[in-house]
Every structure is written in structure tokens, then in C-alpha cells.
């Protein structure tokens, strides 16, 4: 019961207060610290989830919410030191509500927090495991077009920890709207080096699993304009646009909004926030939301 009592107590508190109390200090460590750009992302997803649920509810279509890297349901703001509601908490507050909620995480302690958050609710399903397996084997099979079920899926990996099969299956189903963290900083740090020959096979393999094949090498490097024919690294936005095209032509999404670059305090792009759907109305709504929050994502 300690976790339940503690979560109730810290809902609107500053983290520093609880870090100084030895009884609760280990609990605080399980919450991810997030930058301002991630706070903006959470607001974007929350705004779209509200619009999405209103529209699907008006059409009498059962719809579910999926967070594949759900975390503990709370984060810690790097800027303010305060607790920030995570995607699961925000989703549970959306009205009209989703029919079901599916939260996935590998970390057993974070899963315990999620279970506390969902206590007494039979519409919330929590999975401790790899989302690459859980989504493909357990959740996506319930979303065939014939079921009339629809889903909003948040794919927010910590890095290159997502397989292309997940994104491809989501597009092929024709029933999933998807937000995707395209982790370009992790790509640049580990796989998209200026000298591709120096990248380890392990990191190149991670990139291939995320991209789906080795065509990322053609997207990320070019020999044009180089007198010696040596590969030169393409800009981040070129790589992101190539992946946007791939979501349409290979994964099967009909509409993919122009991705929103999320920048840290130094102006570097940490990741691109993608949105993919099958319908133009969804893309239009997201474009409006991106415009609303876009300036804030550049801070």
C-alpha cells in the first residue's frame, strides 16, 4: 500500500521534497526525467486523443488507446522539478473515454505503478514485456478492419528500441492512428556516423530493425557532390522525410503529417514526432495541433 499512499501524496508536489525523504527516495528514481520538448509532446498527444475520442464516439465506433512505452504514468520535469502526468494518466482523463486502454512497459517497477493507476478498472490492460512482441501478437490481432475497432497508438521509444514490423502492421491494419517518436539523436549517436564504415554491426543492426531493411543507408548517405565518391551524411530532415515516404509507400498509411522536430535547449533535434493515419481529417487535426505547439517544440 506504500505506493498507493505515496502516489496520492505526490500528485501535485515537487520531486525535491520526496527525494529528501529516505522512505520514498527509491520510488522517485523510477520516474523518467523529461525535457521541455517531451512535455510539449505529451500535450500534443493529449489534445489529439481528446479530438479522436469525440469523433469516434460520435460514430459509435469502439476505440482503444495504446501506449507501447508507457513508463510509470508520471514523469519528472527537468525544468521545474515537478511531476508531469504521463500519457497513461492523460489518456484515462479523456472524455468521452476510450473503450479500452493498453499500457506496455519492460520495467517491472513501472508496471507496478501502472497497476496502481489502474486499480479497480477492468478496461485497463497492463503488460510487462517487449512491446514489439505484445503489440504484434496480442493487441493488433484484435484490430482487424472487420471488428470495427479503432486504435490510437503512441510509439515513444527511448531510442532504436522499436521494430519496423510494429509500424508496418499498424499501417496494414487500416484501423490505427499512430504517433511515433523518430529517435534521430540516437540514430546519429550510434548508427548514422559521418564514416559509416566505423559503425558497429550491432548498431547498424538496430537501425535496420527500426527502418525495416538496409535502405536507410541510401536515405542517410549520398555520394553526389563528392569528387571522390565517398558517402556523405545527409541532414536530419532528409532522413526523416525518407522515413515519412516509407510509412506511406511501404507501411501503407495513407496520410502522414510533416513530422515536427522536437528540439532541446541547445536547439538540437532530439527526435521528430510523426503522425500517421488513414484519413485526411485526422491529418488536418494533427496539423492544427502541430501548428499550435510547434513554436514551443523549438525551445
C-alpha positions as CSV (number, residue, x, y, z in Angstrom):
1,X,0.0,0.0,0.0
2,X,3.0,2.3,0.3
3,X,3.0,3.1,-3.4
4,X,-0.7,3.9,-3.4
5,X,-0.3,6.3,-0.5
6,X,2.8,7.9,-2.0
7,X,1.3,8.4,-5.4
8,X,-1.7,10.1,-3.9
9,X,0.5,12.4,-1.8
10,X,2.8,13.5,-4.7
11,X,0.2,14.1,-7.4
12,X,0.9,17.9,-7.4
13,X,4.2,18.0,-5.4
14,X,7.8,18.9,-6.2
15,X,10.1,16.0,-6.6
16,X,12.8,17.5,-4.4
17,X,10.5,17.2,-1.4
18,X,10.3,13.4,-1.8
19,X,13.9,12.9,-2.8
20,X,14.9,14.2,0.7
21,X,12.8,11.5,2.4
22,X,14.6,8.3,2.5
23,X,11.4,6.2,2.7
24,X,10.4,7.4,-0.7
25,X,13.7,8.2,-2.4
26,X,13.9,4.8,-4.2
27,X,10.4,5.3,-5.6
28,X,11.3,8.6,-7.2
29,X,14.2,7.1,-9.1
30,X,11.8,5.0,-11.2
31,X,10.3,8.1,-12.8
32,X,11.9,9.3,-16.0
33,X,13.1,12.9,-16.1
34,X,11.9,14.6,-19.3
35,X,12.8,17.7,-21.1
36,X,10.5,20.5,-22.1
37,X,10.2,19.1,-25.6
38,X,8.7,15.9,-24.2
39,X,6.2,17.9,-22.1
40,X,5.1,19.5,-25.3
41,X,4.8,16.1,-26.9
42,X,2.5,14.9,-24.1
43,X,0.3,17.9,-24.6
44,X,0.1,17.2,-28.4
45,X,-0.9,13.6,-27.9
46,X,-3.4,14.6,-25.2
47,X,-5.0,17.2,-27.5
48,X,-5.4,14.7,-30.3
49,X,-6.6,11.9,-28.1
50,X,-9.5,14.2,-26.9
51,X,-10.5,15.1,-30.5
52,X,-10.1,11.5,-31.7
53,X,-12.3,10.1,-28.9
54,X,-15.0,12.7,-29.5
55,X,-15.1,11.8,-33.3
56,X,-15.0,8.0,-32.8
57,X,-17.7,8.2,-30.1
58,X,-20.0,10.2,-32.3
59,X,-19.6,7.5,-35.0
60,X,-20.3,4.8,-32.4
61,X,-17.0,3.1,-33.2
62,X,-15.3,1.3,-30.3
63,X,-11.8,2.7,-29.9
64,X,-8.8,1.9,-27.7
65,X,-5.7,3.7,-26.5
66,X,-2.3,2.1,-26.7
67,X,0.9,3.3,-25.1
68,X,3.8,0.9,-26.1
69,X,6.4,2.6,-23.8
70,X,4.1,3.7,-21.1
71,X,6.5,4.3,-18.2
72,X,5.2,4.8,-14.7
73,X,2.4,7.2,-15.6
74,X,4.3,10.1,-14.1
75,X,7.4,11.9,-15.2
76,X,9.7,14.5,-13.6
77,X,10.2,17.8,-15.4
78,X,13.9,18.7,-15.8
79,X,13.0,22.4,-15.9
80,X,10.7,22.7,-12.8
81,X,11.4,19.5,-10.8
82,X,7.7,18.9,-10.6
83,X,5.8,15.8,-11.5
84,X,4.3,15.7,-15.0
85,X,1.3,13.4,-15.9
86,X,2.4,10.8,-18.5
87,X,0.5,9.6,-21.4
88,X,-1.4,6.9,-19.4
89,X,-2.7,9.4,-16.9
90,X,-3.7,11.8,-19.6
91,X,-5.5,9.2,-21.6
92,X,-7.5,8.0,-18.7
93,X,-8.8,11.5,-18.2
94,X,-10.1,11.9,-21.8
95,X,-13.8,12.4,-22.2
96,X,-15.6,10.7,-23.7
97,X,-13.5,7.8,-22.6
98,X,-11.8,5.1,-24.8
99,X,-13.3,1.7,-24.7
100,X,-10.0,0.1,-23.5
101,X,-6.5,1.2,-22.5
102,X,-3.4,-0.9,-23.2
103,X,-0.2,0.1,-21.4
104,X,3.1,-1.7,-22.0
105,X,6.5,-1.5,-20.3
106,X,9.5,-3.7,-19.7
107,X,10.3,-2.3,-16.3
108,X,8.6,-4.2,-13.5
109,X,8.6,-1.3,-11.1
110,X,7.0,1.0,-13.7
111,X,4.4,-1.7,-14.4
112,X,3.6,-1.8,-10.7
113,X,2.9,1.9,-10.8
114,X,0.7,1.4,-13.8
115,X,-1.2,-1.3,-12.0
116,X,-1.8,1.1,-9.1
117,X,-3.0,3.8,-11.5
118,X,-5.5,1.3,-13.0
119,X,-6.6,-0.3,-9.7
120,X,-10.3,-1.3,-9.8
121,X,-10.7,-0.8,-13.5
122,X,-11.4,-3.6,-15.9
123,X,-11.0,-1.5,-19.0
124,X,-7.3,-1.1,-18.5
125,X,-4.9,-3.8,-19.6
126,X,-1.2,-3.7,-18.5
127,X,1.6,-5.8,-20.0
128,X,5.1,-6.3,-18.6
129,X,7.1,-7.1,-21.7
130,X,8.6,-6.1,-25.0
131,X,6.1,-4.0,-27.0
132,X,7.5,-5.5,-30.2
133,X,6.0,-8.8,-29.2
134,X,3.0,-7.6,-27.2
135,X,1.6,-5.4,-30.0
136,X,2.1,-7.8,-32.8
137,X,1.0,-11.0,-31.0
138,X,-1.7,-9.8,-28.6
139,X,-3.1,-6.4,-29.3
140,X,-3.0,-5.8,-33.1
141,X,-4.8,-9.1,-33.9
142,X,-7.9,-7.6,-32.2
143,X,-7.9,-4.6,-34.5
144,X,-8.7,-6.1,-37.9
145,X,-10.9,-3.9,-40.1
146,X,-13.8,-6.3,-39.8
147,X,-14.0,-5.8,-36.0
148,X,-14.9,-2.1,-36.4
149,X,-12.4,-1.4,-33.6
150,X,-10.1,1.5,-33.9
151,X,-7.0,2.5,-32.0
152,X,-4.8,5.4,-31.2
153,X,-1.2,4.1,-30.6
154,X,1.7,6.0,-29.1
155,X,5.1,4.6,-30.0
156,X,7.6,6.6,-27.9
157,X,10.8,4.5,-27.6
158,X,13.8,5.6,-25.6
159,X,15.9,5.1,-28.7
160,X,16.1,2.5,-31.5
161,X,14.1,0.0,-29.5
162,X,11.3,-0.4,-31.9
163,X,11.0,-2.9,-34.8
164,X,9.7,-1.9,-38.2
165,X,7.2,-4.8,-38.1
166,X,5.2,-2.9,-35.5
167,X,4.8,0.2,-37.6
168,X,4.2,-1.8,-40.8
169,X,1.5,-3.9,-39.1
170,X,-0.2,-0.8,-37.8
171,X,-0.3,0.7,-41.3
172,X,-1.6,-2.5,-42.9
173,X,-4.4,-2.9,-40.4
174,X,-6.0,0.3,-41.6
175,X,-7.5,0.9,-38.2
176,X,-4.7,2.5,-36.3
177,X,-3.7,6.2,-35.9
178,X,-0.1,6.4,-34.8
179,X,2.2,8.9,-33.1
180,X,5.8,7.9,-33.4
181,X,9.0,9.2,-31.8
182,X,11.6,9.1,-34.6
183,X,14.7,9.0,-32.5
184,X,17.2,10.8,-34.8
185,X,19.5,11.8,-31.9
186,X,20.0,8.1,-31.0
187,X,20.4,7.3,-34.7
188,X,23.2,10.0,-35.1
189,X,24.9,8.9,-31.9
190,X,25.1,5.2,-32.7
191,X,24.4,4.4,-36.3
192,X,24.4,7.4,-38.7
193,X,28.1,8.4,-38.3
194,X,29.9,10.5,-40.8
195,X,32.0,7.5,-41.6
196,X,29.6,4.6,-41.9
197,X,32.4,2.1,-42.1
198,X,33.1,2.7,-38.5
199,X,29.6,1.9,-37.2
200,X,29.5,-1.4,-35.3
201,X,27.4,-4.3,-36.8
202,X,25.3,-4.2,-33.6
203,X,24.3,-0.6,-34.0
204,X,23.8,-0.9,-37.8
205,X,21.5,-3.9,-37.0
206,X,19.4,-1.8,-34.6
207,X,19.0,0.8,-37.3
208,X,17.9,-1.9,-39.8
209,X,15.4,-3.4,-37.4
210,X,13.9,0.1,-36.9
211,X,13.9,1.0,-40.6
212,X,12.9,-2.4,-41.8
213,X,15.7,-3.0,-44.2
214,X,19.0,-1.6,-45.2
215,X,17.5,1.1,-47.5
216,X,18.3,3.6,-44.6
217,X,21.9,3.6,-45.9
218,X,20.7,5.1,-49.2
219,X,18.5,7.6,-47.4
220,X,21.1,8.7,-44.9
221,X,24.2,8.9,-47.2
222,X,24.8,10.4,-50.6
223,X,27.8,10.4,-52.9
224,X,26.6,13.2,-55.2
225,X,28.7,16.3,-55.0
226,X,31.7,14.4,-53.7
227,X,34.6,14.2,-56.2
228,X,35.9,11.0,-54.7
229,X,32.5,9.2,-54.5
230,X,32.7,8.9,-50.7
231,X,29.4,8.7,-48.8
232,X,28.4,11.9,-47.0
233,X,25.9,12.1,-44.2
234,X,22.6,13.7,-45.2
235,X,20.8,16.3,-43.0
236,X,18.4,15.1,-40.3
237,X,15.3,16.4,-42.2
238,X,16.3,14.4,-45.3
239,X,16.4,11.2,-43.3
240,X,13.1,12.0,-41.6
241,X,11.4,12.8,-44.9
242,X,12.7,9.5,-46.4
243,X,11.1,7.6,-43.4
244,X,7.9,9.6,-43.9
245,X,7.8,8.4,-47.5
246,X,8.4,4.8,-46.3
247,X,5.4,5.0,-43.9
248,X,3.2,5.7,-46.9
249,X,4.7,3.5,-49.6
250,X,5.7,0.5,-47.5
251,X,3.7,0.5,-44.3
252,X,0.5,1.5,-46.0
253,X,-0.6,4.7,-44.1
254,X,-2.5,6.9,-46.5
255,X,-1.8,10.2,-44.6
256,X,1.5,11.0,-42.8
257,X,1.8,14.6,-41.5
258,X,5.0,16.5,-41.9
259,X,7.0,15.5,-38.8
260,X,7.5,18.0,-36.0
261,X,11.2,18.4,-34.9
262,X,11.4,18.4,-31.2
263,X,14.5,20.4,-30.0
264,X,16.4,20.6,-26.8
265,X,17.5,23.8,-25.1
266,X,20.6,24.0,-27.4
267,X,18.4,23.8,-30.5
268,X,19.5,20.3,-31.5
269,X,16.7,18.0,-32.8
270,X,16.2,15.2,-30.2
271,X,13.6,13.4,-32.3
272,X,10.9,14.0,-34.9
273,X,7.3,13.5,-33.8
274,X,5.5,11.6,-36.6
275,X,1.7,11.2,-37.0
276,X,0.3,8.6,-39.4
277,X,-3.3,7.7,-40.2
278,X,-5.6,6.6,-43.0
279,X,-7.9,9.6,-43.2
280,X,-7.3,13.2,-44.1
281,X,-9.5,14.6,-41.3
282,X,-7.0,13.1,-38.7
283,X,-4.1,14.6,-40.5
284,X,-5.8,18.0,-40.6
285,X,-6.5,17.9,-36.9
286,X,-2.9,17.0,-36.1
287,X,-1.5,19.7,-38.4
288,X,-3.5,22.2,-36.5
289,X,-2.2,20.8,-33.2
290,X,1.4,20.8,-34.5
291,X,0.9,24.5,-35.5
292,X,-0.4,25.3,-32.1
293,X,2.5,23.7,-30.3
294,X,5.2,24.0,-33.0
295,X,6.9,27.1,-31.7
296,X,7.1,25.6,-28.2
297,X,8.8,22.5,-29.6
298,X,11.7,24.6,-30.8
299,X,12.7,25.8,-27.4
